[in-house]
Amino acid sequence: MNCMSYEIVATLGPGAQSVSIWEQMVAAGVSAFRLNTSHLSLAQTLAWLERLQSFFAAQRPGLAVVLDLQGSKWRLGDFPACELRQGQVVQLILAAAAEEPDVLPLPHADFFRAALPGARLSLNDAKVYLQVEQAQADRLLARVIQGGALGPRKGITLAEDHSAYRLEALNARDSEIFAATRSLGFVRYAISYLKDGVEMERYRQLFGPSVFLIAKLERQSALESVSQIAAFADQLWLCRGDLGAELGAKAMAQAVYRFGQALPNCPRTALLAGQVLEHMTDHPTPTRSEVCFLHDALQAGYGGVVLSDETALGRYPVEACQVAAMFNN
């Protein structure tokens, strides 16, 4: 086994919000924290950053925080968390919020242009599936074909790539977050749901040459444009959650394998994200499959991993970081 040194990015949330937890995570080998701004208001984001800035200044200078921006990713709006049942009929409406039962708000007009009758919708990282039965300009009627728990601001994806309909741009909230945080030297930005190098070049021009930008590879079109995207990015993240929601499990696995095979020629450091140690969200130890895949991914050339629910929501955030770091120097 060769000696390795790699990055561990740990997402913060309800499961990891105290200074004592942060200290233990850093001691375990965490090199950066992540905040998913899609689930935070601007005020909440700034409150997190204020606390982290104090933590870094007092104890851990040199650490970074990645603000994960929504980009062109489609997400549900605000509504009461619910449990969808197979066979249930729900409405999706063009709105930022809803309170009525069986109504899901979706504040993206471009989504309604793309979703036609018969389209298959994947929600919450492919944990829930709907099929569109009726479509209007601002309203869809869909039937649940795979039920499950669903909460506000979860991602929603069409099974096929609908790049012709999608608005490839930062939303107003992303721009507001960047304007409020651009002066903080410890902040980096991850751009979700990139289409290609042309879109990434626009973000580089918008953010400027000195800002650390991470390109999240979550679409087939992005995987086909890695070299062009990398020309304007400081780091790449291969995100299997949304990639799997778009491509399906089999095609996602094949795409991840091909990307791994090409890592020796990748012009930027690439990190692996998406259920790296998902079992540890609810258990103190990983599965053997997770450990083996982590080992093989690092041997293939990934420069680190991104932990999501394992640390943000999980019961064992410190243990997850310790396991993620087991092959580190």
Phi and psi restraints in degrees (value plus and minus 20) as a CYANA .aco file:
   2 ASN   PHI     -94.2   -54.2
   2 ASN   PSI     128.7   168.7
   3 CYS   PHI     -87.7   -47.7
   3 CYS   PSI     121.5   161.5
   4 MET   PHI    -153.8  -113.8
   4 MET   PSI     133.6   173.6
   5 SER   PHI    -156.7  -116.7
   5 SER   PSI      98.7   138.7
   6 TYR   PHI    -161.4  -121.4
   6 TYR   PSI     144.8   184.8
   7 GLU   PHI    -108.6   -68.6
   7 GLU   PSI     128.1   168.1
   8 ILE   PHI    -149.2  -109.2
   8 ILE   PSI      96.4   136.4
   9 VAL   PHI    -124.4   -84.4
   9 VAL   PSI     102.9   142.9
  10 ALA   PHI    -132.9   -92.9
  10 ALA   PSI     106.2   146.2
  11 THR   PHI     -97.9   -57.9
  11 THR   PSI     115.9   155.9
  12 LEU   PHI    -116.9   -76.9
  12 LEU   PSI     132.1   172.1
  13 GLY   PHI    -199.7  -159.7
  13 GLY   PSI    -179.2  -139.2
  14 PRO   PHI     -76.2   -36.2
  14 PRO   PSI     -48.8    -8.8
  15 GLY   PHI    -101.5   -61.5
  15 GLY   PSI     -29.8    10.2
  16 ALA   PHI    -169.4  -129.4
  16 ALA   PSI      56.0    96.0
  17 GLN   PHI    -147.4  -107.4
  17 GLN   PSI     -16.1    23.9
  18 SER   PHI    -124.7   -84.7
  18 SER   PSI     132.7   172.7
  19 VAL   PHI     -80.7   -40.7
  19 VAL   PSI     -58.2   -18.2
  20 SER   PHI     -83.4   -43.4
  20 SER   PSI     -58.4   -18.4
  21 ILE   PHI     -86.3   -46.3
  21 ILE   PSI     -62.6   -22.6
  22 TRP   PHI     -80.2   -40.2
  22 TRP   PSI     -62.9   -22.9
  23 GLU   PHI     -78.5   -38.5
  23 GLU   PSI     -64.3   -24.3
  24 GLN   PHI     -88.7   -48.7
  24 GLN   PSI     -55.4   -15.4
  25 MET   PHI     -86.5   -46.5
  25 MET   PSI     -62.6   -22.6
  26 VAL   PHI     -86.1   -46.1
  26 VAL   PSI     -61.0   -21.0
  27 ALA   PHI     -81.6   -41.6
  27 ALA   PSI     -50.9   -10.9
  28 ALA   PHI     -94.5   -54.5
  28 ALA   PSI     -39.9     0.1
  29 GLY   PHI     110.0   150.0
  29 GLY   PSI     -13.3    26.7
  30 VAL   PHI     -87.0   -47.0
  30 VAL   PSI     113.4   153.4
  31 SER   PHI    -125.7   -85.7
  31 SER   PSI     -37.4     2.6
  32 ALA   PHI    -178.2  -138.2
  32 ALA   PSI     133.3   173.3
  33 PHE   PHI    -124.7   -84.7
  33 PHE   PSI     140.1   180.1
  34 ARG   PHI    -150.3  -110.3
  34 ARG   PSI     118.6   158.6
  35 LEU   PHI    -139.7   -99.7
  35 LEU   PSI     104.7   144.7
  36 ASN   PHI    -106.3   -66.3
  36 ASN   PSI      79.2   119.2
  37 THR   PHI     -89.6   -49.6
  37 THR   PSI     -33.2     6.8
  38 SER   PHI     -85.1   -45.1
  38 SER   PSI     -40.9    -0.9
  39 HIS   PHI    -126.3   -86.3
  39 HIS   PSI      -8.4    31.6
  40 LEU   PHI    -150.2  -110.2
  40 LEU   PSI     126.6   166.6
  41 SER   PHI     -97.6   -57.6
  41 SER   PSI     148.6   188.6
  42 LEU   PHI     -80.3   -40.3
  42 LEU   PSI     -62.4   -22.4
  43 ALA   PHI     -82.4   -42.4
  43 ALA   PSI     -61.1   -21.1
  44 GLN   PHI     -86.3   -46.3
  44 GLN   PSI     -61.5   -21.5
  45 THR   PHI     -79.6   -39.6
  45 THR   PSI     -66.1   -26.1
  46 LEU   PHI     -86.6   -46.6
  46 LEU   PSI     -54.7   -14.7
  47 ALA   PHI     -85.8   -45.8
  47 ALA   PSI     -62.6   -22.6
  48 TRP   PHI     -79.1   -39.1
  48 TRP   PSI     -66.7   -26.7
  49 LEU   PHI     -85.8   -45.8
  49 LEU   PSI     -55.2   -15.2
  50 GLU   PHI     -83.6   -43.6
  50 GLU   PSI     -63.7   -23.7
  51 ARG   PHI     -86.2   -46.2
  51 ARG   PSI     -61.9   -21.9
  52 LEU   PHI     -87.5   -47.5
  52 LEU   PSI     -56.6   -16.6
  53 GLN   PHI     -81.4   -41.4
  53 GLN   PSI     -62.1   -22.1
  54 SER   PHI     -85.6   -45.6
  54 SER   PSI     -60.7   -20.7
  55 PHE   PHI     -82.5   -42.5
  55 PHE   PSI     -66.3   -26.3
  56 PHE   PHI     -83.6   -43.6
  56 PHE   PSI     -65.1   -25.1
  57 ALA   PHI     -84.6   -44.6
  57 ALA   PSI     -57.6   -17.6
  58 ALA   PHI    -101.1   -61.1
  58 ALA   PSI     -54.6   -14.6
  59 GLN   PHI    -153.3  -113.3
  59 GLN   PSI     -53.1   -13.1
  60 ARG   PHI    -153.9  -113.9
  60 ARG   PSI      43.8    83.8
  61 PRO   PHI     -83.6   -43.6
  61 PRO   PSI     126.6   166.6
  62 GLY   PHI      79.9   119.9
  62 GLY   PSI     -34.8     5.2
  63 LEU   PHI     -96.3   -56.3
  63 LEU   PSI     138.7   178.7
  64 ALA   PHI    -143.8  -103.8
  64 ALA   PSI     139.5   179.5
  65 VAL   PHI    -141.7  -101.7
  65 VAL   PSI     107.7   147.7
  66 VAL   PHI    -116.8   -76.8
  66 VAL   PSI     100.7   140.7
  67 LEU   PHI    -112.6   -72.6
  67 LEU   PSI      92.4   132.4
  68 ASP   PHI    -104.4   -64.4
  68 ASP   PSI      91.0   131.0
  69 LEU   PHI    -112.3   -72.3
  69 LEU   PSI     130.5   170.5
  70 GLN   PHI     -90.9   -50.9
  70 GLN   PSI     -53.4   -13.4
  71 GLY   PHI      38.2    78.2
  71 GLY   PSI    -155.5  -115.5
  72 SER   PHI    -113.6   -73.6
  72 SER   PSI      -8.0    32.0
  73 LYS   PHI     -88.2   -48.2
  73 LYS   PSI     116.8   156.8
  74 TRP   PHI    -103.8   -63.8
  74 TRP   PSI     111.6   151.6
  75 ARG   PHI    -155.5  -115.5
  75 ARG   PSI     128.5   168.5
  76 LEU   PHI     -84.4   -44.4
  76 LEU   PSI     139.5   179.5
  77 GLY   PHI    -106.7   -66.7
  77 GLY   PSI    -171.3  -131.3
  78 ASP   PHI    -116.3   -76.3
  78 ASP   PSI     111.5   151.5
  79 PHE   PHI    -182.3  -142.3
  79 PHE   PSI     142.0   182.0
  80 PRO   PHI     -85.7   -45.7
  80 PRO   PSI     112.3   152.3
  81 ALA   PHI     -74.3   -34.3
  81 ALA   PSI     124.7   164.7
  82 CYS   PHI    -167.6  -127.6
  82 CYS   PSI     153.3   193.3
  83 GLU   PHI    -139.1   -99.1
  83 GLU   PSI      93.5   133.5
  84 LEU   PHI    -106.3   -66.3
  84 LEU   PSI     120.4   160.4
  85 ARG   PHI    -129.9   -89.9
  85 ARG   PSI     124.8   164.8
  86 GLN   PHI     -76.9   -36.9
  86 GLN   PSI     112.8   152.8
  87 GLY   PHI      71.5   111.5
  87 GLY   PSI     -35.6     4.4
  88 GLN   PHI     -86.2   -46.2
  88 GLN   PSI     124.6   164.6
  89 VAL   PHI    -124.6   -84.6
  89 VAL   PSI     109.0   149.0
  90 VAL   PHI    -147.2  -107.2
  90 VAL   PSI     138.7   178.7
  91 GLN   PHI    -126.1   -86.1
  91 GLN   PSI     122.7   162.7
  92 LEU   PHI    -134.8   -94.8
  92 LEU   PSI     105.1   145.1
  93 ILE   PHI    -140.8  -100.8
  93 ILE   PSI     132.0   172.0
  94 LEU   PHI     -97.6   -57.6
  94 LEU   PSI      73.9   113.9
  95 ALA   PHI    -184.0  -144.0
  95 ALA   PSI     138.5   178.5
  96 ALA   PHI    -104.7   -64.7
  96 ALA   PSI     -41.3    -1.3
  97 ALA   PHI    -175.5  -135.5
  97 ALA   PSI     137.8   177.8
  98 ALA   PHI    -175.1  -135.1
  98 ALA   PSI     131.1   171.1
  99 GLU   PHI    -140.7  -100.7
  99 GLU   PSI     -32.5     7.5
 100 GLU   PHI     -93.8   -53.8
 100 GLU   PSI     125.6   165.6
 101 PRO   PHI     -84.8   -44.8
 101 PRO   PSI     126.6   166.6
 102 ASP   PHI      44.7    84.7
 102 ASP   PSI       2.4    42.4
 103 VAL   PHI    -144.3  -104.3
 103 VAL   PSI     105.1   145.1
 104 LEU   PHI    -132.5   -92.5
 104 LEU   PSI      99.8   139.8
 105 PRO   PHI    -101.6   -61.6
 105 PRO   PSI     125.5   165.5
 106 LEU   PHI    -164.9  -124.9
 106 LEU   PSI      86.6   126.6
 107 PRO   PHI    -107.3   -67.3
 107 PRO   PSI      28.2    68.2
 108 HIS   PHI    -156.8  -116.8
 108 HIS   PSI      82.2   122.2
 109 ALA   PHI     -82.8   -42.8
 109 ALA   PSI     -51.8   -11.8
 110 ASP   PHI     -86.0   -46.0
 110 ASP   PSI     -48.2    -8.2
 111 PHE   PHI     -84.4   -44.4
 111 PHE   PSI     -61.4   -21.4
 112 PHE   PHI     -89.3   -49.3
 112 PHE   PSI     -45.4    -5.4
 113 ARG   PHI     -92.8   -52.8
 113 ARG   PSI     -47.9    -7.9
 114 ALA   PHI    -109.3   -69.3
 114 ALA   PSI     -50.7   -10.7
 115 ALA   PHI    -106.5   -66.5
 115 ALA   PSI      86.1   126.1
 116 LEU   PHI    -124.0   -84.0
 116 LEU   PSI     142.6   182.6
 117 PRO   PHI     -73.3   -33.3
 117 PRO   PSI     115.4   155.4
 118 GLY   PHI      74.9   114.9
 118 GLY   PSI     -34.2     5.8
 119 ALA   PHI     -86.1   -46.1
 119 ALA   PSI     124.2   164.2
 120 ARG   PHI    -121.5   -81.5
 120 ARG   PSI     105.1   145.1
 121 LEU   PHI    -127.7   -87.7
 121 LEU   PSI     110.9   150.9
 122 SER   PHI    -128.7   -88.7
 122 SER   PSI     110.3   150.3
 123 LEU   PHI    -145.3  -105.3
 123 LEU   PSI     130.3   170.3
 124 ASN   PHI      35.3    75.3
 124 ASN   PSI      35.6    75.6
 125 ASP   PHI      34.9    74.9
 125 ASP   PSI      25.9    65.9
 126 ALA   PHI      46.0    86.0
 126 ALA   PSI       4.8    44.8
 127 LYS   PHI    -107.1   -67.1
 127 LYS   PSI     -42.0    -2.0
 128 VAL   PHI    -152.6  -112.6
 128 VAL   PSI     119.0   159.0
 129 TYR   PHI    -148.5  -108.5
 129 TYR   PSI     119.3   159.3
 130 LEU   PHI    -144.9  -104.9
 130 LEU   PSI     137.9   177.9
 131 GLN   PHI    -146.1  -106.1
 131 GLN   PSI     108.3   148.3
 132 VAL   PHI     -92.2   -52.2
 132 VAL   PSI     108.6   148.6
 133 GLU   PHI    -125.8   -85.8
 133 GLU   PSI     -55.3   -15.3
 134 GLN   PHI    -158.3  -118.3
 134 GLN   PSI     125.1   165.1
 135 ALA   PHI    -156.3  -116.3
 135 ALA   PSI     113.0   153.0
 136 GLN   PHI    -148.1  -108.1
 136 GLN   PSI     155.3   195.3
 137 ALA   PHI     -83.6   -43.6
 137 ALA   PSI     -47.3    -7.3
 138 ASP   PHI    -153.3  -113.3
 138 ASP   PSI      -3.9    36.1
 139 ARG   PHI    -177.9  -137.9
 139 ARG   PSI     116.4   156.4
 140 LEU   PHI    -143.8  -103.8
 140 LEU   PSI     126.9   166.9
 141 LEU   PHI    -131.5   -91.5
 141 LEU   PSI     104.7   144.7
 142 ALA   PHI    -156.6  -116.6
 142 ALA   PSI     130.2   170.2
 143 ARG   PHI    -127.2   -87.2
 143 ARG   PSI     118.8   158.8
 144 VAL   PHI     -96.7   -56.7
 144 VAL   PSI     100.8   140.8
 145 ILE   PHI    -125.7   -85.7
 145 ILE   PSI     -37.3     2.7
 146 GLN   PHI    -165.0  -125.0
 146 GLN   PSI      92.4   132.4
 147 GLY   PHI    -104.9   -64.9
 147 GLY   PSI     155.7   195.7
 148 GLY   PHI     139.5   179.5
 148 GLY   PSI     157.9   197.9
 149 ALA   PHI     -91.5   -51.5
 149 ALA   PSI     124.0   164.0
 150 LEU   PHI    -165.0  -125.0
 150 LEU   PSI     113.3   153.3
 151 GLY   PHI    -146.1  -106.1
 151 GLY   PSI     152.8   192.8
 152 PRO   PHI     -84.0   -44.0
 152 PRO   PSI     130.7   170.7
 153 ARG   PHI      45.4    85.4
 153 ARG   PSI      -3.0    37.0
 154 LYS   PHI     -95.9   -55.9
 154 LYS   PSI     130.9   170.9
 155 GLY   PHI     -90.4   -50.4
 155 GLY   PSI     130.8   170.8
 156 ILE   PHI    -154.6  -114.6
 156 ILE   PSI     115.2   155.2
 157 THR   PHI    -156.2  -116.2
 157 THR   PSI     122.3   162.3
 158 LEU   PHI    -105.0   -65.0
 158 LEU   PSI     122.0   162.0
 159 ALA   PHI     -79.8   -39.8
 159 ALA   PSI     -50.8   -10.8
 160 GLU   PHI    -124.1   -84.1
 160 GLU   PSI     136.3   176.3
 161 ASP   PHI     -92.1   -52.1
 161 ASP   PSI     107.5   147.5
 162 HIS   PHI    -140.5  -100.5
 162 HIS   PSI      33.4    73.4
 163 SER   PHI     -81.0   -41.0
 163 SER   PSI     -48.5    -8.5
 164 ALA   PHI     -86.4   -46.4
 164 ALA   PSI     -42.3    -2.3
 165 TYR   PHI    -121.1   -81.1
 165 TYR   PSI     -45.6    -5.6
 166 ARG   PHI     -95.6   -55.6
 166 ARG   PSI     117.4   157.4
 167 LEU   PHI    -102.5   -62.5
 167 LEU   PSI      87.6   127.6
 168 GLU   PHI    -106.2   -66.2
 168 GLU   PSI      66.4   106.4
 169 ALA   PHI    -186.3  -146.3
 169 ALA   PSI     140.0   180.0
 170 LEU   PHI     -87.3   -47.3
 170 LEU   PSI     123.9   163.9
 171 ASN   PHI    -104.8   -64.8
 171 ASN   PSI     154.7   194.7
 172 ALA   PHI     -81.1   -41.1
 172 ALA   PSI     -56.5   -16.5
 173 ARG   PHI     -86.9   -46.9
 173 ARG   PSI     -61.0   -21.0
 174 ASP   PHI     -77.3   -37.3
 174 ASP   PSI     -66.5   -26.5
 175 SER   PHI     -83.7   -43.7
 175 SER   PSI     -58.1   -18.1
 176 GLU   PHI     -85.2   -45.2
 176 GLU   PSI     -61.8   -21.8
 177 ILE   PHI     -83.9   -43.9
 177 ILE   PSI     -64.5   -24.5
 178 PHE   PHI     -83.1   -43.1
 178 PHE   PSI     -63.4   -23.4
 179 ALA   PHI     -81.3   -41.3
 179 ALA   PSI     -54.2   -14.2
 180 ALA   PHI    -103.8   -63.8
 180 ALA   PSI     -34.0     6.0
 181 THR   PHI    -143.4  -103.4
 181 THR   PSI     -24.4    15.6
 182 ARG   PHI     -82.3   -42.3
 182 ARG   PSI     -41.5    -1.5
 183 SER   PHI    -103.8   -63.8
 183 SER   PSI     -26.9    13.1
 184 LEU   PHI    -106.9   -66.9
 184 LEU   PSI      94.1   134.1
 185 GLY   PHI     -89.1   -49.1
 185 GLY   PSI     -37.7     2.3
 186 PHE   PHI    -112.2   -72.2
 186 PHE   PSI     -17.4    22.6
 187 VAL   PHI    -116.7   -76.7
 187 VAL   PSI     114.3   154.3
 188 ARG   PHI    -138.0   -98.0
 188 ARG   PSI     145.6   185.6
 189 TYR   PHI    -149.6  -109.6
 189 TYR   PSI     113.2   153.2
 190 ALA   PHI    -130.1   -90.1
 190 ALA   PSI     108.3   148.3
 191 ILE   PHI    -120.0   -80.0
 191 ILE   PSI     100.7   140.7
 192 SER   PHI    -104.9   -64.9
 192 SER   PSI     128.2   168.2
 193 TYR   PHI      39.8    79.8
 193 TYR   PSI      20.5    60.5
 194 LEU   PHI     -80.2   -40.2
 194 LEU   PSI     124.6   164.6
 195 LYS   PHI    -109.5   -69.5
 195 LYS   PSI     -70.0   -30.0
 196 ASP   PHI    -185.3  -145.3
 196 ASP   PSI    -193.7  -153.7
 197 GLY   PHI     -87.9   -47.9
 197 GLY   PSI     -48.5    -8.5
 198 VAL   PHI     -83.6   -43.6
 198 VAL   PSI     -64.2   -24.2
 199 GLU   PHI     -86.2   -46.2
 199 GLU   PSI     -61.2   -21.2
 200 MET   PHI     -85.0   -45.0
 200 MET   PSI     -56.6   -16.6
 201 GLU   PHI     -82.3   -42.3
 201 GLU   PSI     -58.1   -18.1
 202 ARG   PHI     -82.4   -42.4
 202 ARG   PSI     -60.3   -20.3
 203 TYR   PHI     -87.8   -47.8
 203 TYR   PSI     -58.3   -18.3
 204 ARG   PHI     -81.4   -41.4
 204 ARG   PSI     -61.9   -21.9
 205 GLN   PHI     -85.4   -45.4
 205 GLN   PSI     -57.9   -17.9
 206 LEU   PHI     -90.0   -50.0
 206 LEU   PSI     -64.2   -24.2
 207 PHE   PHI    -102.7   -62.7
 207 PHE   PSI     -46.0    -6.0
 208 GLY   PHI      78.1   118.1
 208 GLY   PSI     143.2   183.2
 209 PRO   PHI     -92.4   -52.4
 209 PRO   PSI     -41.8    -1.8
 210 SER   PHI    -114.7   -74.7
 210 SER   PSI     -28.5    11.5
 211 VAL   PHI    -101.8   -61.8
 211 VAL   PSI     116.5   156.5
 212 PHE   PHI     -99.4   -59.4
 212 PHE   PSI      93.7   133.7
 213 LEU   PHI    -133.8   -93.8
 213 LEU   PSI     113.1   153.1
 214 ILE   PHI    -130.6   -90.6
 214 ILE   PSI     109.5   149.5
 215 ALA   PHI    -117.3   -77.3
 215 ALA   PSI      99.6   139.6
 216 LYS   PHI    -110.5   -70.5
 216 LYS   PSI     101.3   141.3
 217 LEU   PHI    -114.4   -74.4
 217 LEU   PSI      84.3   124.3
 218 GLU   PHI    -151.6  -111.6
 218 GLU   PSI     -16.5    23.5
 219 ARG   PHI    -154.8  -114.8
 219 ARG   PSI     131.4   171.4
 220 GLN   PHI     -78.2   -38.2
 220 GLN   PSI     -59.0   -19.0
 221 SER   PHI     -83.5   -43.5
 221 SER   PSI     -53.5   -13.5
 222 ALA   PHI     -89.8   -49.8
 222 ALA   PSI     -60.3   -20.3
 223 LEU   PHI     -83.8   -43.8
 223 LEU   PSI     -50.3   -10.3
 224 GLU   PHI     -99.6   -59.6
 224 GLU   PSI     -27.9    12.1
 225 SER   PHI    -144.3  -104.3
 225 SER   PSI       7.9    47.9
 226 VAL   PHI     -77.9   -37.9
 226 VAL   PSI     -65.3   -25.3
 227 SER   PHI     -82.3   -42.3
 227 SER   PSI     -62.4   -22.4
 228 GLN   PHI     -88.0   -48.0
 228 GLN   PSI     -60.6   -20.6
 229 ILE   PHI     -84.2   -44.2
 229 ILE   PSI     -64.7   -24.7
 230 ALA   PHI     -81.3   -41.3
 230 ALA   PSI     -45.3    -5.3
 231 ALA   PHI     -83.9   -43.9
 231 ALA   PSI     -40.9    -0.9
 232 PHE   PHI    -140.6  -100.6
 232 PHE   PSI     -11.8    28.2
 233 ALA   PHI    -138.5   -98.5
 233 ALA   PSI     132.1   172.1
 234 ASP   PHI    -111.5   -71.5
 234 ASP   PSI     -41.0    -1.0
 235 GLN   PHI    -178.5  -138.5
 235 GLN   PSI     134.4   174.4
 236 LEU   PHI    -137.5   -97.5
 236 LEU   PSI     121.1   161.1
 237 TRP   PHI    -140.7  -100.7
 237 TRP   PSI     103.3   143.3
 238 LEU   PHI    -108.6   -68.6
 238 LEU   PSI      92.6   132.6
 239 CYS   PHI    -127.6   -87.6
 239 CYS   PSI      85.3   125.3
 240 ARG   PHI     -97.1   -57.1
 240 ARG   PSI     -38.2     1.8
 241 GLY   PHI     -83.8   -43.8
 241 GLY   PSI     -81.7   -41.7
 242 ASP   PHI     -91.6   -51.6
 242 ASP   PSI     -50.1   -10.1
 243 LEU   PHI     -82.0   -42.0
 243 LEU   PSI     -62.1   -22.1
 244 GLY   PHI     -87.5   -47.5
 244 GLY   PSI     -55.4   -15.4
 245 ALA   PHI     -85.5   -45.5
 245 ALA   PSI     -54.7   -14.7
 246 GLU   PHI     -99.6   -59.6
 246 GLU   PSI     -64.2   -24.2
 247 LEU   PHI    -114.6   -74.6
 247 LEU   PSI     -40.2    -0.2
 248 GLY   PHI      68.4   108.4
 248 GLY   PSI     140.2   180.2
 249 ALA   PHI     -81.7   -41.7
 249 ALA   PSI     -66.4   -26.4
 250 LYS   PHI     -85.2   -45.2
 250 LYS   PSI     -70.2   -30.2
 251 ALA   PHI     -86.4   -46.4
 251 ALA   PSI     -53.9   -13.9
 252 MET   PHI     -82.1   -42.1
 252 MET   PSI     -67.0   -27.0
 253 ALA   PHI     -80.2   -40.2
 253 ALA   PSI     -60.3   -20.3
 254 GLN   PHI     -87.1   -47.1
 254 GLN   PSI     -59.1   -19.1
 255 ALA   PHI     -86.9   -46.9
 255 ALA   PSI     -60.9   -20.9
 256 VAL   PHI     -83.9   -43.9
 256 VAL   PSI     -59.9   -19.9
 257 TYR   PHI     -82.6   -42.6
 257 TYR   PSI     -65.6   -25.6
 258 ARG   PHI     -83.7   -43.7
 258 ARG   PSI     -59.8   -19.8
 259 PHE   PHI     -82.8   -42.8
 259 PHE   PSI     -62.8   -22.8
 260 GLY   PHI     -82.0   -42.0
 260 GLY   PSI     -57.6   -17.6
 261 GLN   PHI     -84.9   -44.9
 261 GLN   PSI     -49.9    -9.9
 262 ALA   PHI    -110.5   -70.5
 262 ALA   PSI     -21.2    18.8
 263 LEU   PHI     -77.1   -37.1
 263 LEU   PSI     -58.1   -18.1
 264 PRO   PHI     -77.0   -37.0
 264 PRO   PSI     -44.4    -4.4
 265 ASN   PHI    -123.5   -83.5
 265 ASN   PSI     -12.6    27.4
 266 CYS   PHI     -92.7   -52.7
 266 CYS   PSI     109.8   149.8
 267 PRO   PHI     -97.8   -57.8
 267 PRO   PSI     -26.2    13.8
 268 ARG   PHI    -155.3  -115.3
 268 ARG   PSI     135.7   175.7
 269 THR   PHI     -81.3   -41.3
 269 THR   PSI     114.5   154.5
 270 ALA   PHI    -138.3   -98.3
 270 ALA   PSI     111.6   151.6
 271 LEU   PHI    -128.4   -88.4
 271 LEU   PSI     130.8   170.8
 272 LEU   PHI    -119.9   -79.9
 272 LEU   PSI     109.9   149.9
 273 ALA   PHI    -152.2  -112.2
 273 ALA   PSI     136.1   176.1
 274 GLY   PHI      84.6   124.6
 274 GLY   PSI      74.6   114.6
 275 GLN   PHI      37.9    77.9
 275 GLN   PSI      18.3    58.3
 276 VAL   PHI     -81.4   -41.4
 276 VAL   PSI     -64.1   -24.1
 277 LEU   PHI    -151.8  -111.8
 277 LEU   PSI      27.2    67.2
 278 GLU   PHI     -75.8   -35.8
 278 GLU   PSI     -54.2   -14.2
 279 HIS   PHI     -78.2   -38.2
 279 HIS   PSI     -49.7    -9.7
 280 MET   PHI     -99.6   -59.6
 280 MET   PSI     -20.8    19.2
 281 THR   PHI     -81.3   -41.3
 281 THR   PSI     -54.3   -14.3
 282 ASP   PHI    -144.0  -104.0
 282 ASP   PSI     -19.1    20.9
 283 HIS   PHI    -154.7  -114.7
 283 HIS   PSI     128.6   168.6
 284 PRO   PHI     -97.9   -57.9
 284 PRO   PSI     -28.3    11.7
 285 THR   PHI    -150.7  -110.7
 285 THR   PSI     134.4   174.4
 286 PRO   PHI    -103.9   -63.9
 286 PRO   PSI     148.9   188.9
 287 THR   PHI     -99.1   -59.1
 287 THR   PSI     139.0   179.0
 288 ARG   PHI     -84.2   -44.2
 288 ARG   PSI     -53.8   -13.8
 289 SER   PHI     -82.8   -42.8
 289 SER   PSI     -60.1   -20.1
 290 GLU   PHI     -84.2   -44.2
 290 GLU   PSI     -62.8   -22.8
 291 VAL   PHI     -84.8   -44.8
 291 VAL   PSI     -62.7   -22.7
 292 CYS   PHI     -84.4   -44.4
 292 CYS   PSI     -62.2   -22.2
 293 PHE   PHI     -88.0   -48.0
 293 PHE   PSI     -58.8   -18.8
 294 LEU   PHI     -78.5   -38.5
 294 LEU   PSI     -67.8   -27.8
 295 HIS   PHI     -78.2   -38.2
 295 HIS   PSI     -68.2   -28.2
 296 ASP   PHI     -87.0   -47.0
 296 ASP   PSI     -56.5   -16.5
 297 ALA   PHI     -84.1   -44.1
 297 ALA   PSI     -62.3   -22.3
 298 LEU   PHI     -87.5   -47.5
 298 LEU   PSI     -58.8   -18.8
 299 GLN   PHI     -85.1   -45.1
 299 GLN   PSI     -52.4   -12.4
 300 ALA   PHI     -90.5   -50.5
 300 ALA   PSI     -42.0    -2.0
 301 GLY   PHI     105.5   145.5
 301 GLY   PSI     -16.2    23.8
 302 TYR   PHI     -83.2   -43.2
 302 TYR   PSI     120.9   160.9
 303 GLY   PHI    -110.9   -70.9
 303 GLY   PSI     -10.8    29.2
 304 GLY   PHI     134.9   174.9
 304 GLY   PSI    -192.9  -152.9
 305 VAL   PHI    -156.7  -116.7
 305 VAL   PSI     137.7   177.7
 306 VAL   PHI    -136.7   -96.7
 306 VAL   PSI     102.5   142.5
 307 LEU   PHI    -115.7   -75.7
 307 LEU   PSI     115.3   155.3
 308 SER   PHI    -133.2   -93.2
 308 SER   PSI    -118.8   -78.8
 309 ASP   PHI     -79.9   -39.9
 309 ASP   PSI     -48.3    -8.3
 310 GLU   PHI     -73.1   -33.1
 310 GLU   PSI     -57.8   -17.8
 311 THR   PHI    -128.2   -88.2
 311 THR   PSI     -54.0   -14.0
 312 ALA   PHI     -90.1   -50.1
 312 ALA   PSI     -59.9   -19.9
 313 LEU   PHI    -140.4  -100.4
 313 LEU   PSI     -34.0     6.0
 314 GLY   PHI     -92.3   -52.3
 314 GLY   PSI     143.9   183.9
 315 ARG   PHI    -104.9   -64.9
 315 ARG   PSI     -33.1     6.9
 316 TYR   PHI    -152.8  -112.8
 316 TYR   PSI      39.0    79.0
 317 PRO   PHI     -83.8   -43.8
 317 PRO   PSI     -58.9   -18.9
 318 VAL   PHI     -88.7   -48.7
 318 VAL   PSI     -64.6   -24.6
 319 GLU   PHI     -81.6   -41.6
 319 GLU   PSI     -57.5   -17.5
 320 ALA   PHI     -82.2   -42.2
 320 ALA   PSI     -60.6   -20.6
 321 CYS   PHI     -86.8   -46.8
 321 CYS   PSI     -58.5   -18.5
 322 GLN   PHI     -83.3   -43.3
 322 GLN   PSI     -62.9   -22.9
 323 VAL   PHI     -86.5   -46.5
 323 VAL   PSI     -63.0   -23.0
 324 ALA   PHI     -78.3   -38.3
 324 ALA   PSI     -49.8    -9.8
 325 ALA   PHI    -113.8   -73.8
 325 ALA   PSI     -13.4    26.6
 326 MET   PHI     -83.4   -43.4
 326 MET   PSI     -44.9    -4.9
 327 PHE   PHI    -119.5   -79.5
 327 PHE   PSI     -16.8    23.2
 328 ASN   PHI     -96.4   -56.4
 328 ASN   PSI     138.6   178.6
